[in-house]
Amino acid sequence: MIPAILLMLGIGATCGIVLSLSSKIFYVYEDPRIAQVENNLAGANCGGCGYAGCSAAAEAIVAGKEPPSLCIVNSKDGTEAVSIIMGVDAGAAEAPLSYNLCEGGNRAADKYHYMGVSSCKAMDAIYGGHRVCTVGCIGLGDCIKACQFDALHMGADGHPVVDDAKCVGCGACEKACPKNIIQVRTLSEKLMEFNQAYDALAPCAQTCPAEINIPKYISEIKAGKYDQAVQTIRMRNPLLLACGRVCPHPCEDMCRRGIEDEPVSINQLKRFVADYEMNSGSRIPITCAPDTGKKVAVIGGGPAGLSCAYFLRRIGHQVDIFDAMPKLGGIIRYGIPEYRLPKKVLDWEIQGILDLGINAFTQVKFGQDFGLSSLVASGYHAVFMGIGAWEDYALGIEGEDLDGCYKGIDWLSKFASGQEMKLGKTAAIVGGGNSAIDCVRTLMRLGLEKVYIVYRRTRNEMPANQVEIHAAEEEGIDFVFLAAPTRVIGDDDGKVKGLEYLQMELGEPDASGRRRPVPIEGSETVLDVDMVISAISQAPDPSFKDNDSAPRMKDLEITRWNTIDNDPETLQSSIPYIFTGGDSATGPSLVVTAIGGGRRAARSIDLFLKGEPVEPVEDSLQGKNIPESIFKKVDGITPIKRAKMPEIPVSQRLDSMIEVDLVLPEDQALAEADRCLNCCRLCYNPDTEFPIAK
Amino acid sequence: MGDLFVLSISCIFINNILLAQFLGNCPFLGTSKKMETAVGMGMAVIFVLVMAGMITWIVDVYLLKALDVEFLRTVSFILVIAALVQFVEMFLKKSIPGLYAGLGIFLPLITTNCAVMGVCLINIKEEYSFIEALVSSFSYAAGFGLALILFAGVRERVILARVPKPLQDTSIGLMTAGLIALTFTVFRGMV
């Protein structure tokens, strides 16, 4: 007994002594701050910071490799405590959040039935999941199991729902998801996302040049969450009031309901929520990322420049806008007449963008009042050029310089800036685009007796918006189709007294698919008018290149259409720190295209400022459609009439510049939102109990 | 030499500590969900078991047998192995940080591993010499690692299979382990 007790005591003592000695001998010095920092971290061991557990993160912070704000789960107090231990400023980090990109859930049809598999990862390994949609949510909840913070739950529709209040953005769900449907992103990352070939996108959202998530904002309108709908649109388009009025909505052409019925009136719904915000009397707050300390100059305050400035500001860069005109807005202020887009509305919208902290300098022209070298010297790290296309093409016919001859955009912008205009009694406007229509409708309102549109093809080939042509017809404009002007006839005083044109007939289709007009010999006809406005498209004015004295300016490539040459994917010009978008890069195009271009340029500028290679978005759609998402036939549709746009009667229109198109009343807007099928890539909500996917 | 080779084969395959003697089942099920952790655990067991086998043999022969207190074998082995693992952990952290980074989180897990204890007791029961004890410790540990890695490979694929709900996860794991154990019976009579 005694030897046994002694032996156990002996072994115990030996072990104790050996261990205590070796803890001295093998002592590894650890910075005491590591333990202190670790005590102030969240202690979740979630790995969201990229380190293996909190102690590894604490070591990295103490070693100075990472900022005190490294822990994404940590409370504000915890982060402050860590920064006090480390003796540095906390530094603001942008909090990431988890987003579920697939809201199809149970509605996508099954490809096969296979019970017993309990994880998305396993299901994905068998032909990419059991649903016909190859990109969508599998619905077995790997993300929910991965979440340590109880921030995800399976919604009634069979797709996971994120609870923003609980989500800490650790990224565990994103790692667990085999489909990339759950993504953890910061606001900046969300703002700089572009449509990609494998995204879950409805046909309308693929087509929108600004890439707005259309089904999302319509379902938010449906739910009565107008504020959220505005926020959703503002993720992609800062000019919703303007676009809601003037956009020719290419999205509606691709609307899936339009295959069996009339398309959803998407743009009127956008205008409805945009007007709702403006009329509500208060602005919905727009959040911006913390300042990055980088400064960008935006030349041109039109749609492209405003969009680029807005997105750069929201991702944290400092932006200054320079514009040659007295007020910002560019072509949408000076080219679009008051009755389509009231200046008051535009002012309100632009003020909202400037309120984010953007400085605007007006009446300064690039190349004259300031130049590239002054921008570089003022410490701008990058330059966006959105100078628009303001140079009207000339008709190239005899008599074009007579008194009474004008050019479309030039005339419209002079009128919009309030200059005294010399008017005749009758006018002929040459061209078939929107600016030609804008000219005739403005002239009608100025009290002219007769206004003609002279176009060399027919109504079907007119590039102007259908609604605009229709409105012009209602307002009593005379259309002279198949007419090619040959000369302007003047009287003895050098004043216009007529426009001579050749009658045409349609021949073989040309490269654009439109039938080419062919002149009929000897068919010269004279139209008695005392004003001729040519509105046959415009080009950018490249004179800044020669006016600017900076030697570097010689490197800026200009195309033969006078547009600034750029990489179509990154919008970077031939000078690496100059980016360009909008009409000055594409030639005359849509407002919404310029807005999309401004955002794409903002992404490239952001990459450039961070010192990363300016590379295009991978598999970027850029308005191309995903073939499998474009249907020929849509089942389960009951035709329902589309909401008719309210407008003021013709009799009240012509004596003032009052806005013609009105906003939808709330009940009609809600009914219209109900018509939306809430489509995604393959699935949608049919009107009837059509058996897709149950 | 030949005897040692036969001993080694019998320890790895025929008397596999996991699949024939059913010792060390907790880490077998716990660390076999991922190949990565299975490999780490296997390596840590080899390292610790070789050390523990040597120390316990010395303790048994020069202390317990010498003082004729062999009834204290189990309790003294637990004490010695626990202290040894702690010591090894400290030693590695200071001297071989690379190895510590690889095995670090597995070492404390082994403190209470019955496979380690079992092998040490088998070494004594079979009255192995020091060299034999060394070979047997290494081979049993290698057998442990082999079984663990095989099992992890199977389990990584089991998640793709159609498993009825009540049998998912650990249940199917135990069944799979049983089937692997059955296949190991073919080695019986080899030596």
HADDOCK unambig.tbl for C-alpha pairs under 7 A between the chains (distance, minus, plus):
assign (segid A and resid 4 and name CA) (segid B and resid 69 and name CA) 6.18 0.50 0.50
assign (segid A and resid 8 and name CA) (segid B and resid 76 and name CA) 6.93 0.50 0.50
assign (segid A and resid 15 and name CA) (segid B and resid 83 and name CA) 5.99 0.50 0.50
assign (segid A and resid 19 and name CA) (segid B and resid 87 and name CA) 6.12 0.50 0.50
assign (segid A and resid 23 and name CA) (segid B and resid 90 and name CA) 6.81 0.50 0.50
assign (segid A and resid 26 and name CA) (segid B and resid 90 and name CA) 6.13 0.50 0.50
assign (segid A and resid 26 and name CA) (segid B and resid 91 and name CA) 5.99 0.50 0.50
assign (segid A and resid 26 and name CA) (segid B and resid 94 and name CA) 5.42 0.50 0.50
assign (segid A and resid 27 and name CA) (segid B and resid 94 and name CA) 6.90 0.50 0.50
assign (segid A and resid 28 and name CA) (segid B and resid 94 and name CA) 5.95 0.50 0.50
assign (segid A and resid 115 and name CA) (segid B and resid 162 and name CA) 6.76 0.50 0.50
assign (segid A and resid 116 and name CA) (segid B and resid 162 and name CA) 4.63 0.50 0.50
assign (segid A and resid 116 and name CA) (segid B and resid 163 and name CA) 5.17 0.50 0.50
assign (segid A and resid 116 and name CA) (segid B and resid 164 and name CA) 5.55 0.50 0.50
assign (segid A and resid 116 and name CA) (segid B and resid 165 and name CA) 6.61 0.50 0.50
assign (segid A and resid 117 and name CA) (segid B and resid 160 and name CA) 6.74 0.50 0.50
assign (segid A and resid 117 and name CA) (segid B and resid 161 and name CA) 6.72 0.50 0.50
assign (segid A and resid 117 and name CA) (segid B and resid 162 and name CA) 5.49 0.50 0.50
assign (segid A and resid 117 and name CA) (segid B and resid 163 and name CA) 6.81 0.50 0.50
assign (segid A and resid 122 and name CA) (segid B and resid 159 and name CA) 6.10 0.50 0.50
assign (segid A and resid 122 and name CA) (segid B and resid 160 and name CA) 4.84 0.50 0.50
